[in-house]
Amino acid sequence: MTNPIAHHDVIIVGAGLSGIGAAYYMKHKSPTALDFVVLESRDKTGGTWSFFNYPGFRNDSTMYTFAYPWHPWRHPESLVTGDKINAYLNEILDKFSLRQHILLNNPVSQCEFSSATGLWTVSTPSGPRTCRYLICASGYYSYAHPYMPDFPGRSEYKGELYHAQEYPKGLPFKGRKVAVIGSGATAITMVPALVEGGAEHTTMIQRSPTYIVPLPAKENFSSLLPRVLGWFAGGPHIALRWMHLVQGYFFYFLCVFFPAMMKKTIYGWSWGSLKAFSKGGVHNPADPHFAPTYNPWEQRLCVCPDFDFYKAAGNKKMDMVTGHIEKFTADGIKVKGRDKVVEADLVVVATGLTLLPVGGIKLALDGKPVEVSGTMLYKGFAPDGIPNCALAVGYLNSSWTLKANLTFG
């Protein structure tokens, strides 16, 4: 005798930032009582924030906008490490009784919609489940396969090499020569942690520079503006959220409509910061290392708390190399146009992620496969031609949760 197929009103795929937010709205804001379940492929919740282990791993959006509006961030730290974000998410799971709805170690392989029944059938290791509505909150990148370029001579390298996504938890780097390949948020986050954490020498190798904007690591709750605005907004934490939202959108507006001015402004910040934090002269000059060829926000902009990256760049134990990698050698990395090999006994590759829509789940409609990448998203969340389905996709130029909250709220 076969077991009956479990049925739910809603199935949420993924127990990360978006999935937890969707679960909250299903349980506490739905006008009718809904039966829902969250299917998580891993053995823990938290998504990205319980996954990465590289040194210094943190967010690059302020927590006052990154946190959910229904559970505001109540700490002075604005840019925090991944473990604190994961603790925040676990606090939510317990406070709002969401953990009981999550099934761990249940990766979803296929979802098929039947027009005849109006139901989705979701395939999992624990057996098939059906639902009326499917929410794909599985993120946008592959957890199993990071983007690793095919570097010439890589097999000749005798040191340790890891992609940042696969950096082993607790791997020691103190007293070692470390090379970080990349110039995105991961590299900008990791390099200060390596320098401050006691690496013998850190070299950041970047193909092209990025814009790096300093932000305060903490907010002063007792300052006048949050206190005054808090009277109208419902408290200083809500006031700070609105302040950060307005500041972020205003900065983005300036970058888009006045790119030449902002390019010059950010370059000036970089030049001035390097002068301020470099002892004995600037050895990592703003040009070429902080002079992108594109305009601000044509690619994602990076932030650093309390000038930590500029402090690292001013340290003699940190060098920046801008150029294309020619090849790996036994002892390090050869960069085109540079005679000296970058010596390293540990190389961390921070070259980005492998995009994977809907977590690689196979979607089908009445037996016919559906390719999500070929569909339009209505209002940024509902794929055209796929009934009763929503995708959680965050912003690129602001906190991910802002868009996820609009989607499910």
C-alpha positions as CSV (number, residue, x, y, z in Angstrom):
1,M,0.0,0.0,0.0
2,T,1.4,3.4,-1.1
3,N,1.4,6.4,1.2
4,P,-0.9,9.2,0.2
5,I,0.7,12.2,-1.5
6,A,1.1,15.2,0.9
7,H,-0.9,18.2,-0.3
8,H,-0.3,21.9,0.7
9,D,-1.8,25.2,-0.3
10,V,1.7,26.6,-0.9
11,I,5.2,25.0,-1.2
12,I,8.2,27.3,-0.8
13,V,11.5,26.0,-2.2
14,G,14.4,27.3,-0.2
15,A,14.9,28.3,3.5
16,G,17.2,31.3,2.9
17,L,16.5,35.0,3.1
18,S,13.6,35.0,0.6
19,G,12.1,31.7,1.7
20,I,12.0,32.7,5.4
21,G,10.3,36.0,4.4
22,A,7.7,34.2,2.3
23,A,7.0,31.8,5.1
24,Y,6.4,34.7,7.5
25,Y,3.8,36.2,5.2
26,M,2.1,32.8,4.6
27,K,1.8,32.3,8.4
28,H,1.2,35.7,9.9
29,K,-0.2,37.9,7.1
30,S,-2.4,35.6,5.0
31,P,-6.1,36.6,5.2
32,T,-6.9,32.9,5.4
33,A,-5.2,30.0,7.2
34,L,-2.8,28.4,4.7
35,D,-1.1,25.0,4.9
36,F,2.4,25.5,3.6
37,V,5.8,23.8,3.8
38,V,9.3,25.1,3.1
39,L,11.6,22.6,1.4
40,E,15.3,23.1,1.9
41,S,18.0,21.1,0.1
42,R,20.7,21.6,2.7
43,D,20.9,20.5,6.3
44,K,20.6,24.0,7.6
45,T,18.6,27.2,7.1
46,G,20.0,30.6,6.1
47,G,21.0,30.1,2.5
48,T,24.0,32.2,1.6
49,W,24.5,33.4,5.2
50,S,25.1,29.9,6.5
51,F,27.0,28.7,3.4
52,F,30.2,30.8,2.9
53,N,33.2,30.5,5.2
54,Y,35.9,32.8,3.7
55,P,37.6,35.3,6.0
56,G,35.6,38.4,6.7
57,F,32.4,37.2,5.0
58,R,29.8,40.0,5.5
59,N,26.9,41.8,3.8
60,D,27.4,44.8,1.6
61,S,24.0,46.4,2.2
62,T,23.2,48.2,5.4
63,M,21.3,46.0,7.9
64,Y,18.7,48.8,8.3
65,T,17.5,48.1,4.7
66,F,18.7,44.4,4.6
67,A,16.6,43.4,7.6
68,Y,12.9,42.7,7.2
69,P,10.6,45.7,8.1
70,W,8.5,43.5,10.4
71,H,11.6,42.5,12.4
72,P,13.9,45.6,12.2
73,W,17.6,45.5,12.9
74,R,18.1,46.9,16.5
75,H,21.8,47.0,16.7
76,P,24.3,49.8,16.0
77,E,26.4,47.7,13.6
78,S,25.3,48.5,10.0
79,L,27.6,46.2,8.0
80,V,27.9,42.8,9.8
81,T,29.5,39.4,9.3
82,G,27.6,36.5,7.9
83,D,27.3,34.7,11.3
84,K,25.4,37.7,12.7
85,I,23.0,37.7,9.8
86,N,22.5,34.0,10.2
87,A,21.8,34.5,13.9
88,Y,19.2,37.2,13.0
89,L,17.5,34.7,10.7
90,N,17.4,32.0,13.3
91,E,16.0,34.5,15.8
92,I,13.1,35.1,13.3
93,L,12.5,31.4,12.8
94,D,12.0,31.0,16.6
95,K,10.2,34.2,17.4
96,F,7.6,33.7,14.6
97,S,7.3,29.8,14.9
98,L,8.5,29.2,11.4
99,R,11.0,26.4,12.0
100,Q,8.2,23.8,12.3
101,H,7.2,24.4,8.7
102,I,10.7,23.7,7.3
103,L,11.9,20.3,6.0
104,L,15.6,20.1,5.7
105,N,17.6,17.8,3.4
106,N,14.7,17.9,0.9
107,P,16.1,19.0,-2.4
108,V,13.5,19.6,-5.1
109,S,14.4,18.0,-8.5
110,Q,11.3,18.7,-10.5
111,C,8.0,20.6,-10.4
112,E,5.2,19.9,-12.9
113,F,2.0,21.8,-13.2
114,S,-1.2,20.1,-14.4
115,S,-3.8,22.3,-16.1
116,A,-6.4,19.5,-15.5
117,T,-6.1,19.5,-11.7
118,G,-4.7,23.1,-11.2
119,L,-1.9,21.6,-9.0
120,W,1.8,21.4,-8.9
121,T,3.5,18.1,-8.2
122,V,6.9,18.6,-6.5
123,S,9.4,15.8,-6.5
124,T,11.6,15.4,-3.4
125,P,13.6,12.5,-1.7
126,S,10.8,12.2,0.9
127,G,8.2,11.6,-1.9
128,P,6.1,13.8,-4.2
129,R,4.0,16.6,-2.8
130,T,1.3,18.7,-4.4
131,C,0.3,22.3,-4.0
132,R,-1.9,25.0,-5.5
133,Y,0.9,27.6,-5.5
134,L,4.6,27.3,-5.9
135,I,7.2,29.8,-4.6
136,C,10.8,29.4,-5.9
137,A,13.0,31.1,-3.3
138,S,16.1,29.0,-4.1
139,G,18.4,31.9,-5.0
140,Y,20.2,32.6,-8.3
141,Y,23.5,30.7,-8.2
142,S,24.8,27.2,-8.0
143,Y,25.9,26.0,-4.5
144,A,27.8,23.1,-6.1
145,H,29.7,24.7,-8.9
146,P,31.2,28.2,-8.4
147,Y,32.6,30.1,-11.4
148,M,36.2,29.0,-11.7
149,P,38.1,30.3,-14.8
150,D,40.4,27.9,-16.6
151,F,43.7,29.5,-15.6
152,P,46.7,28.4,-17.7
153,G,49.2,26.4,-15.7
154,R,46.9,25.9,-12.8
155,S,48.0,22.2,-12.4
156,E,51.6,23.4,-11.9
157,Y,50.8,25.4,-8.8
158,K,52.1,23.6,-5.7
159,G,50.2,25.7,-3.1
160,E,46.6,25.5,-1.9
161,L,43.9,26.9,-4.1
162,Y,40.2,27.4,-3.3
163,H,37.3,29.3,-4.8
164,A,35.9,31.7,-2.1
165,Q,32.7,29.7,-2.3
166,E,34.5,26.6,-1.3
167,Y,36.9,28.1,1.3
168,P,37.1,25.5,4.1
169,K,35.8,26.7,7.4
170,G,38.6,27.7,9.8
171,L,41.4,27.2,7.2
172,P,44.3,29.1,8.7
173,F,46.0,31.9,6.8
174,K,48.0,33.6,9.5
175,G,51.7,33.9,8.5
176,R,51.0,32.8,4.9
177,K,51.4,34.6,1.6
178,V,47.9,34.9,0.2
179,A,46.8,35.9,-3.3
180,V,43.1,36.9,-3.9
181,I,42.0,36.9,-7.5
182,G,39.1,39.3,-8.2
183,S,37.8,42.8,-7.5
184,G,34.2,42.3,-6.6
185,A,32.4,42.4,-3.2
186,T,34.0,39.1,-2.1
187,A,37.6,40.3,-2.7
188,I,36.9,43.7,-1.2
189,T,35.5,42.0,1.9
190,M,38.2,39.3,2.2
191,V,41.4,41.4,1.8
192,P,41.0,43.5,4.9
193,A,40.3,40.4,7.0
194,L,43.4,38.7,5.7
195,V,45.6,41.8,6.4
196,E,44.2,42.4,9.8
197,G,44.1,38.6,10.6
198,G,47.9,38.3,10.3
199,A,48.6,37.0,6.8
200,E,52.3,37.5,6.1
201,H,51.5,39.2,2.8
202,T,48.3,39.7,0.8
203,T,48.2,40.4,-2.9
204,M,44.9,41.3,-4.7
205,I,45.0,40.6,-8.4
206,Q,42.3,42.3,-10.4
207,R,41.6,42.2,-14.1
208,S,39.9,45.7,-13.8
209,P,39.2,48.0,-10.8
210,T,35.8,48.5,-9.1
211,Y,34.3,51.5,-7.3
212,I,34.7,51.2,-3.5
213,V,32.7,53.5,-1.3
214,P,33.3,53.8,2.5
215,L,30.4,53.6,4.8
216,P,30.2,53.9,8.6
217,A,30.3,50.5,10.3
218,K,28.0,51.7,13.1
219,E,25.1,54.1,13.6
220,N,24.6,56.4,16.6
221,F,21.1,55.7,17.9
222,S,21.4,58.7,20.2
223,S,22.0,61.3,17.5
224,L,19.4,63.9,17.0
225,L,18.1,63.0,13.6
226,P,17.0,59.4,14.3
227,R,15.5,60.5,17.6
228,V,13.4,63.3,15.9
229,L,12.4,61.2,12.9
230,G,11.6,58.3,15.2
231,W,8.7,60.3,16.7
232,F,7.0,60.1,13.3
233,A,8.3,56.8,12.0
234,G,7.7,54.6,15.0
235,G,11.1,54.5,16.6
236,P,14.7,55.2,15.8
237,H,15.2,51.8,14.1
238,I,12.4,52.5,11.6
239,A,13.8,56.0,11.1
240,L,17.2,54.7,10.4
241,R,15.7,52.3,7.9
242,W,14.1,55.2,6.0
243,M,17.2,57.3,6.2
244,H,19.3,54.5,4.7
245,L,16.7,53.9,2.0
246,V,16.6,57.5,0.9
247,Q,20.4,57.8,1.0
248,G,20.9,54.7,-1.1
249,Y,18.4,55.8,-3.8
250,F,19.8,59.3,-3.8
251,F,23.3,58.0,-4.3
252,Y,22.2,55.7,-7.1
253,F,20.3,58.6,-8.7
254,L,23.4,60.8,-8.8
255,C,25.5,57.9,-10.3
256,V,23.0,57.3,-13.1
257,F,22.2,60.9,-14.0
258,F,25.6,62.5,-13.2
259,P,28.1,59.8,-14.0
260,A,31.1,62.0,-14.8
261,M,30.7,64.0,-11.5
262,M,30.3,60.8,-9.4
263,K,33.2,59.1,-11.1
264,K,35.4,62.0,-10.2
265,T,34.0,62.2,-6.7
266,I,34.5,58.5,-5.9
267,Y,38.0,58.6,-7.4
268,G,38.7,61.6,-5.1
269,W,37.5,59.6,-2.1
270,S,39.9,56.7,-3.1
271,W,42.9,59.0,-3.6
272,G,42.3,60.9,-0.4
273,S,41.7,57.7,1.6
274,L,44.9,56.1,0.3
275,K,46.9,59.2,1.2
276,A,45.4,59.2,4.7
277,F,46.0,55.6,5.5
278,S,49.4,54.9,3.7
279,K,52.4,55.3,5.9
280,G,55.7,56.1,4.1
281,G,54.0,56.9,0.8
282,V,51.2,55.4,-1.3
283,H,52.4,52.1,-2.7
284,N,49.0,51.1,-4.2
285,P,48.1,54.2,-6.3
286,A,44.6,55.2,-7.1
287,D,45.5,55.0,-10.8
288,P,45.3,52.3,-12.0
289,H,44.0,50.3,-9.0
290,F,41.0,52.5,-8.2
291,A,40.2,53.9,-11.7
292,P,37.4,51.8,-13.4
293,T,36.9,52.4,-17.1
294,Y,33.1,52.3,-16.7
295,N,30.7,54.6,-15.0
296,P,29.5,54.1,-11.4
297,W,26.7,51.5,-11.1
298,E,27.2,50.2,-14.6
299,Q,28.5,47.3,-12.6
300,R,27.7,46.6,-8.9
301,L,29.4,49.0,-6.6
302,C,31.3,47.8,-3.5
303,V,31.3,49.3,0.0
304,C,33.8,49.0,2.8
305,P,33.0,49.7,6.5
306,D,35.0,52.4,8.2
307,F,37.5,52.6,5.3
308,D,38.8,49.0,6.1
309,F,39.8,48.3,2.5
310,Y,41.7,51.5,2.2
311,K,43.4,50.9,5.5
312,A,44.5,47.5,4.1
313,A,45.6,49.0,0.9
314,G,47.8,51.5,2.9
315,N,49.5,48.6,4.7
316,K,52.9,47.6,3.3
317,K,51.8,43.9,3.8
318,M,49.2,44.3,1.0
319,D,49.8,44.9,-2.7
320,M,47.4,45.4,-5.6
321,V,48.1,44.1,-9.1
322,T,45.9,45.2,-12.0
323,G,46.1,43.2,-15.1
324,H,45.3,39.9,-16.8
325,I,46.6,36.7,-15.5
326,E,49.1,35.1,-17.9
327,K,49.5,31.8,-16.1
328,F,50.0,30.0,-12.8
329,T,53.5,28.9,-11.8
330,A,54.7,26.5,-9.2
331,D,55.1,29.3,-6.6
332,G,52.4,31.7,-7.6
333,I,50.9,33.7,-10.4
334,K,52.4,35.5,-13.5
335,V,50.5,38.6,-14.6
336,K,50.8,39.9,-18.1
337,G,53.3,42.9,-18.4
338,R,54.7,42.2,-15.0
339,D,58.1,40.5,-14.7
340,K,57.9,39.5,-11.0
341,V,55.7,36.5,-10.2
342,V,53.1,37.1,-7.4
343,E,54.3,34.6,-4.8
344,A,51.6,32.8,-2.8
345,D,51.2,29.5,-0.9
346,L,47.5,30.1,-0.7
347,V,45.3,31.4,-3.6
348,V,41.7,32.3,-3.1
349,V,39.7,32.8,-6.3
350,A,36.9,35.4,-6.0
351,T,35.7,35.4,-9.6
352,G,32.0,35.2,-8.9
353,L,29.2,32.7,-9.0
354,T,27.6,30.4,-11.6
355,L,24.1,31.6,-12.3
356,L,21.4,28.9,-11.8
357,P,17.8,30.0,-12.2
358,V,15.3,28.5,-9.7
359,G,18.1,26.4,-8.2
360,G,18.4,24.2,-11.2
361,I,14.9,22.7,-10.7
362,K,13.3,21.3,-13.8
363,L,9.9,22.9,-14.4
364,A,7.2,21.4,-16.6
365,L,3.8,22.4,-17.8
366,D,1.5,19.5,-18.7
367,G,4.4,17.3,-19.4
368,K,6.4,19.8,-21.5
369,P,9.6,21.3,-20.1
370,V,9.6,25.0,-19.4
371,E,12.7,27.2,-19.6
372,V,12.5,30.0,-17.0
373,S,15.3,32.0,-18.6
374,G,13.1,32.4,-21.7
375,T,10.1,33.9,-19.9
376,M,9.2,37.4,-18.9
377,L,8.5,38.2,-15.2
378,Y,5.3,40.1,-14.5
379,K,6.2,42.8,-12.0
380,G,9.6,41.0,-11.4
381,F,8.2,37.9,-9.8
382,A,5.5,36.0,-11.8
383,P,6.9,34.1,-14.9
384,D,4.8,34.5,-18.0
385,G,3.0,31.3,-19.0
386,I,3.7,29.4,-15.8
387,P,0.6,29.3,-13.7
388,N,0.5,29.8,-9.9
389,C,4.2,30.3,-9.6
390,A,6.4,33.1,-8.1
391,L,10.1,33.6,-8.2
392,A,12.1,35.5,-5.5
393,V,14.5,37.9,-7.2
394,G,16.2,40.7,-5.3
395,Y,17.6,44.0,-6.3
396,L,21.1,44.5,-7.8
397,N,21.4,48.1,-6.7
398,S,19.9,47.8,-3.2
399,S,19.2,45.3,-0.5
400,W,17.9,41.9,-1.7
401,T,15.2,41.8,0.9
402,L,13.6,45.0,-0.2
403,K,12.4,43.3,-3.5
404,A,11.6,40.0,-1.8
405,N,9.5,41.8,0.7
406,L,7.6,43.5,-2.1
407,T,7.1,40.2,-3.8
408,F,5.5,38.4,-0.9
409,G,4.2,41.3,1.2
